[in-house]
Amino acid sequence: MSAQLNISRAELDTLLAEDAATDTPADVWAYMKRQLYKRYPEFINLRGQLMAVADALEEIWKEIPESLLGSLYTSMPRRVAAVIETEGWYTKY
């Protein structure tokens, strides 16, 4: 028996966008969300099975390019410095 999930695209966008102060996880989620909609356009309305979405996201997660992770890693000193400079307030990241 598979679980059914009726979730709107806006609700998924909210779930995928929730993030920590430096937004690095949000960058990865944004990449995954773009890949999800690109590879599985039928999920745009998200009137399907939860497991199908979960399986798709797991597949995308395993294929995150090292170049994306590397660029995020090398940007961390700038991101942390920006957070310190703004005393924890918003940054361009």
C-alpha atoms as one frame of an Amber mdcrd trajectory, in Angstrom:
protein
   0.000   0.000   0.000   1.482   3.342  -1.012   0.829   6.622   0.723  -1.060
   9.309  -1.167  -0.135  12.963  -0.770  -2.186  15.799  -2.155   0.073  18.825
  -1.877   0.076  22.002  -3.899   3.097  23.283  -5.767   3.175  26.309  -3.448
   3.283  24.013  -0.406   6.158  22.032  -1.946   7.999  25.258  -2.784   7.642
  26.327   0.855   8.924  22.982   2.121  11.877  23.013  -0.261  12.778  26.634
   0.512  12.977  26.436   4.316  16.570  26.982   5.239  19.360  27.979   7.616
  20.932  31.443   7.818  23.550  30.994   5.088  21.097  29.551   2.531  23.514
  26.868   1.311  20.921  24.124   1.864  18.413  26.310   0.001  20.778  26.399
  -2.971  20.828  22.605  -3.035  17.034  22.426  -2.595  16.570  24.971  -5.402
  18.700  22.804  -7.688  16.720  19.711  -6.695  13.392  21.486  -7.236  14.448
  22.630 -10.727  15.544  19.081 -11.555  12.315  17.604 -10.169  10.124  19.812
 -12.367  12.434  19.361 -15.379  12.585  15.555 -15.155   9.071  14.968 -13.870
   6.792  17.711 -15.217   3.787  15.685 -14.084   4.684  16.658 -10.498   3.927
  20.340 -11.189   0.381  19.805  -9.921   1.561  17.223  -7.390  -1.576  15.150
  -7.500   0.268  11.885  -7.133   1.841   9.494  -4.756   4.164  10.625  -2.028
   6.541   7.748  -2.732   6.899   8.751  -6.391   7.995  12.259  -5.386  10.285
  10.852  -2.667  11.870   8.413  -5.129  12.403  11.182  -7.672  14.034  13.453
  -5.075  16.271  10.600  -3.897  17.406  10.012  -7.480  18.133  13.723  -7.952
  19.937  13.887  -4.578  22.315  11.113  -5.630  23.123  12.982  -8.837  23.898
  16.431  -7.403  26.977  17.562  -9.332  30.194  17.841  -7.358  30.724  21.209
  -9.057  27.601  22.590  -7.321  28.728  21.305  -3.940  32.262  22.563  -4.574
  31.090  26.060  -5.447  28.915  26.155  -2.340  31.829  24.924  -0.222  34.212
  27.555  -1.571  31.607  30.292  -1.061  31.167  29.512   2.649  33.843  31.922
   3.934  32.131  34.791   2.037  28.703  33.671   3.251  29.805  33.435   6.884
  31.576  36.808   6.653  28.378  38.361   5.265  26.325  36.916   8.134  28.848
  38.255  10.660  28.938  41.656   8.967  25.147  41.966   9.048  25.028  40.585
  12.592  22.806  37.731  11.487  20.454  39.793   9.339  19.760  39.300   5.661
  22.597  38.899   3.185  22.732  38.739  -0.603  23.039  34.987  -0.269
